[in-house]
């Protein structure tokens, strides 16, 4: 039963990592949650229904404008969170045009669908922008980390498409006075992260090595550094951005940066292995045509104005992920 006085939310990208965390958070805050689900016979449908039975799924695709109009008419949302994207940097080099259509133009489609259906201009819109827009090169890297004023230099088709999404969101805010904001989120990980991302790839392999199911892990470069936080903390920041009186963009980050090697070392320590080197092989297939060297965010504006701060620290994140993968892998045959 859909209640008349509950706040209503439409989440695109409901089957992804952040979609699940956000659905859970907003359900807990008594929202009626609608999620846009892509494709015929989507393999993630059953798992999503099982884990988030309170979400009403609406079939659609951010590349199909007409489906977004329909989703707006069905959900009648107060808030829209656009989390749908081809979100893997490495993959975006392999499908650059599709990435532009989904991760870039998809944002415009969603904004237009809101603009033409929301005649009172009441809907609040969140765009999932990313630290990948900064590019991590030395010349544009502020000492205390990237902030809302830093310059952009994306290094992948994903980063370029996300930058389009960032600017078109800003443009709709300025042109049509929409409450449309971007959260510029640094890497956020956790037990729901896809196995194609390096953190989860490592924690899953570490669990399997511990259980004798795997002998080693193949990785690309280990020197890049990232500002890694816990996804569960970050969705709270997204929600806070839409509760403000004024629409503004915010960086969410931990303010710390760590190399993949550091992540590896902590993950192996969790299973009692101090020397991880015998278990890791380098494979150029996992290296990228252009690399983002170092990402470090400065979350001070979000801390000041949203009262947001990450709760889970770096060792806590690694621990949580290894523990979860040990649990998952030990239940599998
Ligand atoms: P990203 O920061 O959004 O690109 O998140 P990823 O988790 O995909 O990658 C983080 C960093 O890990 C990048 O610098 C990758 O080049 C590096 N990396 C090294 N080996 C791997 C690997 O096997 N898989 C992935 N996904 N990344 C790797």
Boltz pocket constraint, residues with backbone or C-beta under 6 A from the ligand:
constraints:
  - pocket:
      binder: B
      contacts: [[A, 87], [A, 88], [A, 89], [A, 90], [A, 132], [A, 187], [A, 196], [A, 197], [A, 198], [A, 199], [A, 201], [A, 218], [A, 219], [A, 220], [A, 221], [A, 222], [A, 224], [A, 225], [A, 226], [A, 260], [A, 286], [A, 287], [A, 288], [A, 291], [A, 292]]
      max_distance: 6.0
